[in-house]
Amino acid sequence: MKNKDPHLSSNLPAYGEDGSVYAVVESPRGSVVKLKFEIKLGVFTVAHSLPLGLSYPFDWGFVPSTQAPDGDPLDILILHEASTYPGWCYHVERLASWKWIRRKRKGRGKGMIASL
């Protein structure tokens, strides 16, 4: 069930008018927890903690209005030097795209985009 609130970051378009990709930050650089945007609730929740001593080296988020094979939006890794917060939205240039293959899921991969 998708939340119909037009102000939620999950309802943004995937691409800007100039062809750039929109990226919404879920877990910012330096975060020691994995945050997940809960579409039904319209808020960020803690999915799990990272192992002790680890933190995200770059911003990690999603591309709005997309859907990977697992039902979640496409993941995006945002490479930059600024400090951000969950929910920030960027126009980014796509650097690379690839598909992860997870053997234990019997060939179901998840899309991913790296951006600058």
C-alpha positions, 0 to 999 in steps of 0.5 A, a space after each residue: 500500500 503506497 502512501 498517497 501524501 504528495 509531500 513524502 519523499 517516496 512519491 518524488 519522481 525518479 528523474 529531474 527535468 534535466 535527466 538527473 536522478 533524484 536520490 533520497 538519503 536513508 542512512 547518512 555517512 557516519 551513521 551506525 544504524 541502517 535506517 529504512 523509509 517506511 512508506 506506509 508510515 511516512 517516516 524513517 525507522 531503524 532497521 538494524 545496527 551495524 556491527 560495533 566499530 562500523 559506520 557508513 562511509 558515504 550516504 546510502 539511500 533510494 531512488 524514489 518512484 522505482 521498484 527493485 525485484 524485492 519490492 523496495 525502491 532501488 538503492 543508491 550510494 551517494 559519493 560526496 563530502 557533505 554532511 547530510 541527514 535522513 530525508 535529504 533529496 539530491 539531484 545526482 549524476 549517475 556514475 554506474 549501475 549494477 545488479 547484485 546477485 544474492 545466491 541464497 535468494 535463488 537468482 533474485 538480484 537487487 538493482 543499485 546505482 552509484 552517483 556523484 
